Amino acid sequence: MAATTWYHRDISRVLAEDLLAQAGRDGSFLVRDSESVAGAYALCLLFQRHVYTYRILPDDEGRLSVQSVQGTQARRFRSLAELVGAYQQPHGGLVTPLLHPVPRPCAEDREDEEEEEERAGEPSPVPPSCGAADGASGCPDRSLILCAALAAACRALHRWVHRGARPPRPARAHPAPLPPCSELDSALAGLEALAALLGAAVSPRGPAQEQVGGTAPGDPDLELLLSKTATVNHLLSSLEKKVLRSLQEMVSKHNLVLPSAATPPLLPTKPLAVQSFEVKVGKSQRAALAVDVESGTVAITKKGSGTSEETIPQDKILQLIKYQSVQSKVRLVYGRDQHKRLSRDLVFPSARKREAFCQLLQLMKIQHSNLDEPDLISVYVGTWNMGSAPPPRSLASWLTARGLGRARDETTACVPHDIYVIGTQENCLGDREWVEFLRASLRTLVATDYRVVALQCLWSIKIVVLAKPEHERRISHVDTSSVKTGIANTLGNKGAVGVSFLFNGTSFGFVNCHLASGSEKTHRRNQNYSDILRSLALGDKQLGAFDLTLRFTHLFWFGDLNYRLDMDVQDVLTHIIKRDFEALLAVDQLNLEREKNKVFLQFSEGDISFPPTYRYERGSRDNYVWQKFKTTGVRVNVPSWCDRILWKSHPETHVVCNSYGCTDDIVTSDHSPVFATFEVGVTSQFVPKKAPSSSPEPLTCIEWESVEVTVKSAGRSKCYLEFHSSCLEEPQRSGENTAQSCDTPGFLRLGWSAEHLPVLHPILSDPEYLGDQHLLLSVKGVESCESYGECCIALRSMMGSTAQRFETFLFHRGEETGSVRGCMQVRAPAGRRGTRQRLYGNAPRARAPSPRAAPRPPPPPRSLAEWISFEEEEEEAEAAASPTCPKLPVRRARYPGEHIPAGAGAAAALRPPRAAVCCRSRPRSVPEAAGTYTNPTYFTFEGLP
């Protein structure tokens, strides 16, 4: 075993403790990167079934020392290997000597080697997409040589590193034999060829050699190896920018024919004409609806009648009630005068027509609301693996969300969205050409000249964010980032690009990714997701320690995720022909991994009702090409839903997925483009409506009665709580926990009383403002300052005259790490209530009408926020009609495949409320899996009354 296999790089605390628990012997240890201090390390040591974590900190001279070893003098070392060697001796100040190193899992290394073998005989990945398929003009041979040399150098260096040689020198007097240098020499030759082709003057000796340091004079082999390693590192860092710049200059010379905005006539200024719908009113009466968005009216005309029976202005429309039992039915509630309300049940030819009608009425309400700032916007998200081929001249079906699945109706296809977010993979176009192509396409389709908010590229992975011109002033704090997850996380052919920004008071995050390919690479894809989640630097820098999925009000994650179907290809094709998608979704790798809580925890995805988007024959959508002939043999690519769009939002926010589908007429790639459209609630930069008075105003405060936390940890560290929110001037922290127990092996229960919890004072006292705010809570270790988990709490449900209970789960780096519950109260000045009316909100659900009783209109909504609601499910309707009974806790639906241990008590099934969304977090068609997954963090809820 190589001397440095105990160094696990940047694995999470939870994974480190799991590896030590599997080792099971006192004195088992490993070293990982610190999560709280850049450049520092964490030494994790197992003793008597508990994990002790020691921080290893560098000083100004780069020497390393172990922190907080009481009773011993601080010792400093030149390398990690020297430090570990010293603490393998007794009486070093640790709870036990370092006896049994825990090696890194080798699965990831094997997958890298398999990926290299699969690439044998294929063109190397090229940044930023110089090779164009299917006869398209590619880059000159010189660029291919550059890219091939760079890829070969990275792969050779990666193989050498993972076969046991690492920069920290062994501390033993007689180190193990070093691996041969032939592969390293090959990498050096490739890099020197790059330098020669670019004409770069690169020194043959990198400056990093002395940082490795500490080699013995009589160890020439090790000195030679370290010298070559430093040279490779220096050459790579020096040439990367030169290579990319050279390739971008070549790509910019590629002539792409763009649709000209001057050639086709632009649509009129008012693109929305009066839209008509054929409906049934009541039981059988046929009628025509005419929706005039510009004038703000809905006209109802009976079939056979030449004149309008009734015209309803938009300010008289009180409520729309969508029936869930009948997807094409909606109830329109409107007022005739101040004291009379009427309702009509309208049945449309299809669910798509009903949605188009509701969207037009929503648009009508927005246009005539006279609001200075919008509180509801539409967001388009698209993803497409372009297959290294130029796009067709028209992207109309993709950009207007028309095609297969839950697509937009033609009556609303030309309604422009507020924000367009387009993610592509294997995009062979230059940055400028692609952005202008999209803007020109949108000018032609929706007569709007969209502004570029952000563009971020990683080789051939691109994300473009476009916004309406009137939103430019509302968008701020734009950040971009990218992460490489190719071979050894050094190649950008796989990875992710991201964009984040503020829209007035609402934060948005968008991530476009291209994960590892291959049916058998599920673990690798999960690791790609984890690497992106950990490394993507987006959002508020103060929230850098929080899980990426908690930093934004709304986070959208999409791309070529590459998860496949675990089924024989012939059976898959049979199910596709029958349009039996439910059976396929049951074996979809992404759904299965989400059920196991491996990836995309608490994310949502729209129901999939379109065929798999990969792998089609280019030039048509009639056939799947599932065989791929390579020099290493025939590879089977099972048709799969590789291209996906998911999202996650803060609790008690508004987001509705209105469409989710793919195109059927864009055939230049072996992937079909995928689209989704969303209705998203946003908040404004708050301005109090009440003028400040001379008398002191009562202060609003957030008080805590108690907090109880259960975290997945084998340690015994004391912890504190840290609170972040945009409504606080600065982050606040609590004292150390006052109660601690570890009754359940592998889990640590912590408690805080009111005396040790801070009283938080928001910067504004207006209840309307506070109702839009969220509080981020992090559990951190006192000694390591590393996070044990984070969560988000909506303040709206915590407001009241008495303390309110809350309970939710903790997350860290994409993993569920525990749970938290407690009591808190948001104290606001009495008598102050918000007056702003919103176009969205959580409306009370209407009961489905009984077949024996005539329908009666529901009570009027309290505000415009409740003007769209949903029909109540049958079980809820029965519960609403039952006599009053004591209020019981809300039952938590089990996670798919989750097993709740016997004896955990009825309260073990409690679940906190999720964000207010109108789509499931898992597809409806996926059956419940067998109860094989156990999450002991639910023991937090034992013993609740």
N, C-alpha and C positions, 0 to 999 in steps of 0.2 A: 504493500500500500504506500502510495507516495506520501511524503511527509506533510503536504499541505492539503490533503483531501478533507481535512476538518474545516477548511474555509469555505463557507457556503454563499459568499457574496451577499446579495440583497434579498434573501428569503425573508418572509414575514416572521414575526414573533410566534404566531400560532403554529406555523409549519415547523419552526425550530423546536418547539416544545413537543410536537407530535413525533418528530424524529428521535428525540431523546427518550420519550416514553416507549417507543418501539425498541430502542436499545436496551432499556430496562436495568442497566447495571450502574451502581454507584460509581461516580468518577467519569461517566460518559460526558463528553463535551463536544462543542462545536463553536466556531466563531462566525459571526455574520456582521454585515454592515449595520451601523447604528441608524435608526429611523429619525432620531431627534437632532443629531449633530453631524454635519457633513464632514467626511474624512475620519470619523471615529468608528469604533467597532464595538460589538457586544459579545462578551464571552458568556455562553450559556452552559451551565454545569448541573448535572443531575445528582441529587443526594437525598436518600430516603424518600423517594417518590415525589420530591419537590424540585423545581428548577430554579436555580439561583442565577441571576443575570448581573454581570459586572461590566461596567463601561470601560473601554480602553481608549484613552484620549491621547492625541499627539500634542507635544509642546511646540514652542516656536521654532525649535530646531528639527522638528519632525520625529523626535524620539517618542516612543510609546510607553505609557504607564497605566496600570490598573487603578481605577478610582475606587475610593471608599473601602479599602481593605484596612480595617481598624487594627491597631496594635502593631502594625508593621511599617517600616520605613518605605517610602515610595521608591520603587526601582524603575529605571528607565532602560529601554531596549531599542536597538536599531531596527528591528524587524519583528513582524508577528511571529515568525518561526522561532526566533530567539526568545521572545516572551513566553510562548507556549512551552518551550523546552525548559525554561527556568521554573515554571509553575507545575511541572510534572514531578518535582521534588516535594517531599513533605515539608510542613511548617512554612508554607509560603504565604499564609494569611487567608487562603480560601477555605471554604467549608470542608473540602477534600482535595487532594491533588488531582491533576488532570491525568487520568489513567487510560481511558478508552476513547480514542477519537471516533467520531461518527462521520462516515464518509458522505459525500454528496450522492443523491440518487443518480443513477446512470441512465435513466430512461431518456432524459433530454439529450444527452450526448449521443445515444444510439440514434435518436430521431434526426439529429443534425447529420450524422454520417449517412443515414438512409436518404436524406434529402440531397446530399451531394451525389450519391450514386444515381438517383433519379435524374439529376441534371446532366449526367454523363451523356455526351452526344448532342445536347440541346444548346441553343444559343444562350450565352450568359445573360443575366438580367442587365438591362441597360438604363442608366439614369440620363435624362428623364424621359425615356421611351424613344429611342432613336430608331429601333427596328420596327417597320410597319409590315403587317401581314397582308396576304392576298394581293400581291402585286403593287401595293402602295409604295411610293418612293421612300426608301430608307436612308440611313446615314451612310457616309462613305466608309470604306474599309478601315480607315484610320480610327474612327470612333469605336468600331467593333473590337479592334485590337486593344484599345484603351480599356474598354469595359471588360473584355475577357481577362486581361492581365490583372485588373483590380479585383475581379471576382476570384480568380485563381489564387491571388495572394492572400485574400481574406480567408478562403477556405483552407488553404495550407496552414496558415497561422493558427486557425481555429482547431484543426486536427492536432497540431503539435501541442497546443495549450492543454487540450483535454486528455492527452495521453500521459499527463503527470507532471510536466514541467511548468512551473509558475514562477513569476518574478521573485517572491520572497525566498531567500536562500534557506536551505535546511540548516538546523542548528547542530546537527550531529557532526562529529569529527569526520566520519566516513560516510558521506552521502551515498544514496543509491545510484546505480549507473544511470547516466542521462540518456534520453532517447537520441537516435541519430539526427543529424542536422540537415539531412537531404531535403526534407520538405520545407524547412526554414530557408535553405539556400534557394529553393525554387521560388518561394515567396519573394525573396530579395531580388532574384533575377527579374521577376515580373514587375516589381516596383521600379527597378532601375530602367527597364524598358519604357515604362510610363514616363519617367523623368527625361529620357532621351527623346521620346516622341514630342513631349511638350516643350522641350528646350529649357527645362527648369534647372536652375543651378542649385542643386541640393547637396548639402554637406554630407559626406559619407558617414558621419558619426553624429548621432542624436544627443541632445543634452540631457537625456533622462537616465543615462547609465549610472551616474553617481547616486541617484535616489534609491536604486536597488541596493547598492552598497554592501559592505561587510563580507566580501569574498576573501578567502584566505590566499596568500601569495602562492602557495603550492597547489592551487586548484585551477590549472590553465583551461581545462575543458569547460568548467563552469563559467570562467571569465569570458571565454569565447562565445558561449551560448548567451550569456547576458548581454554581451556587446551586440550580437546579431539581433536579439530581441529589441534592444533600444533603437537600433537602426531601422528595423521594420516599423516600429511605432512612430518614429520621427518621419519616415518617408510617407506613411499613410496620412498622417495629419497634415503634412506639407502639400501633398498632391491632391487631396480630395477636392478642395475648392477649385484648383486649376482644371481638374478633369471636368467637373460640373460646368464651369464657365465655358470651356471649350465645346462641350456637347450642346449647351444651350445656344451658343452662337450658330452651330450647325443647324439645330432644329428651327431657329428663327428664319432660316433661309427657305424653309419648306413652305411652298405657296399653297394656301388653303382658300378655296372659293367660298366666301361668306355670303349669306343672303343679305342683300343690300336693303337698308331701310328706305331708300329713295325709290327703288324700282317698284315694289308692290305698294298700292295706296294704303295709307294708314286707316285704321278703323275710325269711325266718328268719335267725337269727344265723348258722346254718351253711347257707349257700345251696347248697353243693355236695353233692348227693345222690350215691349210688353210681351211677357211670356204666358202662354196658354197651357192649361192642363185639362184633360178629360177626367172627371171624377164621378163617383156615385155619392149622392147626398142622402143620408139616412139609410133605408134598407135597399131601395132599388131606383130611386129617382136619379137620372143621369143629368149632369150639368157640366158647364165649362167654367173654369176659373181663369181670370185674367189678372196677372200680377204686374203692376206698373211700379217698378222700384223708384223711378225718378219722381213721379207724382205722389208716391206713398199711398197707393190704394189697392184693394183687392176687390174685384168685381165678380159676382156669382150670377151666371145666366143659365136658366133651365134649358135642357135640350129641346129644340123645336121652337123656342121663343127667340124673337129677334132682338129684344131689348134686355138690358141688364135688370135682373130681379132686385139686386141689392149691391151697393158699393160701400165697402167698409174702409174708412181711413185708418192709417197705421196707428194713430194715437188712440183708437178705440179697440185695438186688438190687445186683449188682456193676457191671453195664455194660449200656448200650443201644448197639447198633450199627445205625445207619441205612444202608440200602443206597441208593447213588446210582444204580445201574443199574436197580433196581426201586423206584420211588418210594413204593410202598405197603408195602414190606417192612422189618421190623426184627428184629433178633436180641436176645433177652432173656437175659442171662447172670446167673445167681444161684447162691448157695451153699446146699447142703443141710446141710453141717456144715463143720468147719474144714478138712477135707482133700478134700472132694468138691465139684466145680463142675459145673453143668449149664447147657445152653443150649437155647433153643427159637426157631425161626424162625417169626415171626408175619406173615401176609399179610393186610392190611386191605382193605376194599372200595375205598378210595381213598387218595391221598396225604394228603388233608385229615384223614381219620380217623386215619391214622398220626401226624400232627403233633399232633392233639388228645390221643392216648394219651401221647405223649412229654411234652407240656406238663403233663398231669395228674401223671405220675410226677415231673417236675421240681418241681411245686408240692408234692407229697407229701414229697419230700426236703427242701425248704426248711422246711416246717412242722414236720418231725420232726428237724431238724438240731440243735436246742438251741443255736444260735448267739446270742450276745448282740447281734451286729450282722450285718445281711445282707451277703452278698457277691455276690448276684445279685438284680436287680430287673427288673420289667417296665415298659416305657415305651410309652405310646400317643401317637402323633403324628397329628393330623388337620389337613387344610387344605380350605377351601371358599370359593369366591367366591360370595357370597350374592346377587349381582345386585341389590343395593339393595332387596330384598324381605324381609319378615319371615319367619322360619323356620316350618316346620310345628310342630304341637303336640308331635310325637314325633321325636326324633333317635336312636331306638333302634338302627337299623341302622348308623348312622355310629359311634356311641360304643361299640358292641359289635363293630365290624369285621366286619359281615355284608354280603354282597352279591356283587359280581362280582370275578373275579380270584382271587388267593390270599387267601381270606377265612377267618375263624375258623369252626370247627365249632360246631354248637349245643351240644355237650357242654361247651365251654369258654367260650361267649359270655358267661356271667354271672360269670366269674372276674374280680374287680376288678384293675386294674393299679395299680402303686405310684404312678405319675406319669402324669397326662394333660396333654398340651400341645396346645392347640387354636388354630389360626391361621385367621383369616378375612379376606377382602377384600370391599370394597363391603358392609360390615355396617352396616345402617341403624339398629341398636338402640343405646340408650345403654349406657354402660359397666356400670352397676349392673345393668340389666335383663339384659344378656347373661351376666354372671357368674352371677347367681342362676338364670337359666334353665338353664345348664349344670350347676350344683350340684344343682338340683332334679331334673334329668333323671338324673343319676348316682345320686342317692339312690333314685330309683324303680327303676333298672335293676340296681344292684349292692348296694343297702342299705348304702352307705357315705357318711358326711358328709365330703366332701373339703374340705380347707383351701386357701385361695387363697395361693399362693406369690408370684405376681406377675401384674400386668396392665399391658400397655403398648399405647398406641394412637397411631396417626398418622392423623388424619382417620378414614377408614372402614376402616383396616387395624388389626387387633387381634390380640394374642396373650395367651392366658390359660394359666397354669400352675397345676395343681391337684395336691395330694399327699394321700396317706392321713394321717389324724391322727397315727399313730405315727411318721411321718417328719418331723414339724415340727422336732423337736430336732436332727435329723440334717442339716437344710438350713440353710446359712449363706451369707454373702457374696453376697446377691442383688443383681444389677445389672440395670438396664434401659436401653435406648437406642433411638433411632430416627434414620432418615436419609431425607430427601426426595430423590426423583429425578424429580419431575415437571418441567414446563417450566422450564428454566434451574436445575434443582435447587432451586426455590423453592416449588413446589406439592406438597402432600402426598397428592395423589390417587394417585401412584405412589411407591414407596419401600419401606422395610423397618422392622420393629420387632424387637427382640431382647431375650432374657432370658438371664442366666447365673447360676449358683450352684454351690456346693460341696455334694455329697452325701457326708458324712463326708470321706474323703480323695480323692474323685473329682470332677473339674470337668466341668460340663455347659454347653453353649451351644446356644441355639435361636434360629433366625432365620426369621421369616415375612415374605415379600416379595411385592410386586405390581410386576412389571416392565412395560416399555413394550409396548403391543399393536400388532398389525399383522404380517402375514406378512413384509413386507419390512423389518422393524425389527430384524433379528438383531444388527446391529452396535450398535444402541442398547441392546438388552437386555444384550449383553456389557458395554457401558459402565456400565449400571445396576449390574450385578453387581460390577464393579470399584469403583465409587463406594461401594457398601454395604460391601464388604470393607475399604476404606480408612477409612471414616468411622464405622463402628459401634463405639462405645466400650463394650466388654464385657470381663469377666474381670479378672484381676490387673493392676493399674495398672503394675506393674513390667515387665509383658510388652507394654506398649503399642507398642513398636517392632517386635514380632514380627507375622508374618502372622496374621490373625484365625483362620485354620484350624489354627494350631499352639498356640493359647492354651488349648485345652480337651482333656481326655482324650477326650471325645465331643462332636462338633458335629453338630447336625441342622439342615438347611437345607431349607425347604419353602415352598409358596405357589403363587400363580398366576404361574408363570415366563413364561407366554405364548409359549413357543417353539412353532412350528407345523410342519406337514408340507409339504415341498416336492414336492407332487404335485397333478395336476389333481383338482378336487373330485369329479368323477364316478368317477375311478379310485379315489379314497379310499373313497367310498361302496361301491363294488363289493368292495373288500378287506374292509371292515367287515362286509358281509353274509356273506362267506365266512369271517369270523373269521381272515383271513390277516394277523395282526398283524406278522409278521416283515417282510413287504415294506414296511409302513408305518414300522416302527422304523428301517429302513434309510435313510429320508428324513426322519427326525425331526431338526429343527434342533438340539435340545439334544444329541442323540447326536453329530451331525456336528461341532458346536463343541467338544464334549469330546474327540473324536478328534483335533482340531487343537490341543488343549491351550490353547484360548482361555478356557474357563471350567471351574470345578469340578474342578480338578486333584486327582487321587488321591481323589475322592469315590466313594462306592458308591451304587448304586441297585438295588432288587429287580427281578426279572424282571417285565415288564409283560405280564399275561395278561388284561387287561380292555379294553373298547373305549375310544376317545377320550372324554374327559370334557367336551368343549366342541365345538360350540355346539348345545345341545338346544332343542327347542321347550318352552317353559315349560308345565307342567301334565302332561307325559308324558315318557317316555324312549323313545318309539317313533320319533321323527323328529329329524333334525338340520336346523336352520334355518341355512343357509349363506349366505343373501343378507341384507344389511342395507341398507335404503334410507335414504339421507341426503340432505340438501340439496345436497351436492356430488356426488351420484351413487350408484350401487350399489356396495357394498363386499362382496367375497367373503370369508367366514370359513370356511376349510377346517376340517372337524372335526379336532381335534388333542388331544394329551395336554398341555394347558396346565398342569394341576395336578400337581405332582410333589413327591416326598419323597426327599431324598438325605442321606447322612451321611458323616462322616470321623472316624476315631479314631486315637489314637496307636498306634504299632507294638506288637505283642505284648500287646494288650488283647482283651477278649472282648465281641463284639457280634454278635447273630444276628437277622436280620429274619425273624420268624415269619409275617407276613402283609403283603400289599400289594395293595390293591384299591380299588374304589369302590362306592358304594351304587347301587341301581336303583329305589328307591322314594321318594326325596326329590326333588321335582320343582318346587319354588318358584323355582329359579334356572335359568339356561341352562347352568350348570356342575353337574356331579355332585360331591358331597363325596368326598374321597379319604382313605384311612386307611392306617396302617402300625403294626405292633406289633413291639417289640424286646425281646430278652433281653439285658441289659447287666450286665457284671461291674463291681462297685464294690469299693473298698478302704475299710478302716476307719481311723479315727484310731488310729495304731499305739501300742500299749502293750507294752513288752517283757515277755516271760513270765519272764525270769530276773531275779531281784532283784539290784540292784547290789552288787558286792563291794567290800571295802576295798582290795584290790590294784588297781593300775592296769590298765585293760582295754586290750588291743591295739586300736589305732586302725584304722579302715577308711579306705582312700584310693582315689582314682581317678587312675591314672597314665597318661600318654600316651607312646608311643614316637615317633609322627610323625603329622602331619596334612597332607594335600595337597588343595588346593581349586582348582577351575576355575570361574571366574565369567564371565558374559557381560558384558564391559566393554571399551570402547575406550580406557580410561584407563590410567595407570601408577601409580596411587596405592598407597602402602604400606597394609597392612591389619593388623588384629588380630582375635582371636577373643574372643567374650564368651560366658560360660556361665551359664545360669540353671537352677535346679531347686528344687523345694520341699524337697529334702533338703539344700540348702546354706543356710547362714546368710545369705549375701548373694551377689550376682552376682560372678563372677571374670572376669578378662581375661588374655589372653596378651600376650607381647611382639609386636613387629612381625615380619612374616614374614621368614624368613632366605633364602628362595629365591624368584625371580620370573622369569617368562618370558612372552612373548607370541608364540609361534611360530605359532599359529593366528590369523589376522586376526579381530578382534572378540572375542577371548577372552583372559583373563588367568589364568595359572596361578601359584599361590602355594603355598609350602611352609613348614612349621614343624618344627623339630627338637625333641627332648625338652627341651633346655635352655631353650627359649623358651616352653614350655607349662606352665601351673601344675599343681601337684598339688592335687586337690580333696579336701576332708575332709567327708564327710557328717555330719549332726548325730547320726545313730544308726548303730550298727555291725551291727545284726541283719540277716542275709542275707534273712530273710523280708520285712523292711521294704524293703531295697534292691531286691529283685526286683520291687517294684511301682512303682519310681521311673523317671522319664524325665529326660533331660538335653536342654535346648534350647540349640542352638549358633547363634550369629550371626556372620557375617563383616562387619566394619565398616571403612570407610576411616579412616585416621589423621587426615587433614586435615578431611574433611567430617563424620565420625562418622555417616554414613549407612550403612544396611545394604545389603550386596550380596546377601544371601540368608540364609535361616534353615532349620534342620532339627531333627528330633527323633530322639534315640537312646534305645532301651530299655536299661536297665542289666542286665536279667535275662540277656540273651545275652552280656553282657560280663563276667560273673562267672566266675572260674576261676583255676587256678594259673598259667596263662600268658596272654600278651597275646592279645586277640581282634581280628580284622579287622572293620571296619565300612565300609559304603559306602551312600550314599543321595543324594538330590537336594536342592538348595537351592530355596527358594521365597521370593518377596517380592511382596506386594500381589497375590496370585493368579496370579503368573507363575512359571514355572520359570526360574530365573536361573543355574543351574550345578549342580555336584555336589561331593561331598566324600567322601574316603575316608581311612582311617588305621588305626592300631593303638592299642588302649587296654586297660587291665586294671583291674577292680574287685577290689581286695585286701580280703577279709573275713577275720576271725579264723578260724583252722582249727578244725574240729570242731563248728562251730555250724551247725545246719540248722533251717529253719523246721518247725514241727509243725502249723500250721494246715491243715486240709483244706478245700478249696473245692469248691463245687458246679459249677464250670466249669473249663476249662483246655484245653490242647492235647494231646489224647490221641493215642497212636500209632494209626494206622489199621490196621484189620484187613483181612487179605487175603480177597478174595472166594473162597468155597469152590469147589473144582473139581467139575464135574458127575460125575466118576467116583469121587470120594472122599466119604466120610461127613463131615459137618461136625464139627469139633471145637472146643471152647470155647477162646478165646484166653487168654493168661496173665492173671491178675487185675490190675486196675489198681493202680498204686502208691498212689493216693489217690482220694477221691471226686471229685477234679478231673478224673479221666479216665473217669467212668462213662458219658458220652455221647461216642461217636465215630462215624466214618463209614467206610463200605466203601471199600477202596482201589480206585483206577482200574486198568484193565487194564494200562496201561503201567507203573505203579508196582509192581503185583504181579509183573510179569515181572522188573523190576529187582531187587526184593527177593529173588527166587528165584535170581538169577544169582550166579556165584562172586564172592568178594570181589575188588574192584579198587581201584586208587588213587582217593582221593576227588577229584572234579573240582568246580570252582566251579559254583554254581547258575546255570543259564542264565536270562537275563532275557527274558521274553516281550516282543516288540516292542510299542511303542505302536501303536494303530491308525493306519495310514497313515504310520508312521515309516520313514525310509530310513536305514540304517546305511552310511556311506560305505565304499567299497572301500578296502582297506588299513588299515582301523581295527583289524584284529586280532580274533582270536576273543573276546578279553576285552571287546570293545566291546559285547557283548550281555549283560554281567553286569547283574543287577538286584538291589537289596537286597530283603530280605523285607518284605512289607507287614503291616498289622494282621491279626490272626487273625479273619477274618470268614467267614461261610458264604454270602455273596452276591457276585456279580461286581461289579466297579466299572463295567462297561459291560454292557448287555443282551446276553444270549446270542444273540439273533436278529439283531444288527447284523453284517453281513458285514465282513470286513477290507477297508479301503479301499486304493486304489492307493498305491504307495510314493512319495508326493509331498512328505511332510513331513520335513524334515531338522533334527535338533537337534544341533548340533556339540558340545554339552557332553559328549556321550558320548566325545569324544576323551580325556577324563580317564582312561579305562580302557585306553588304548593301551598295548601292551607288557607287559601282565600275563602272567606265565608260565601 
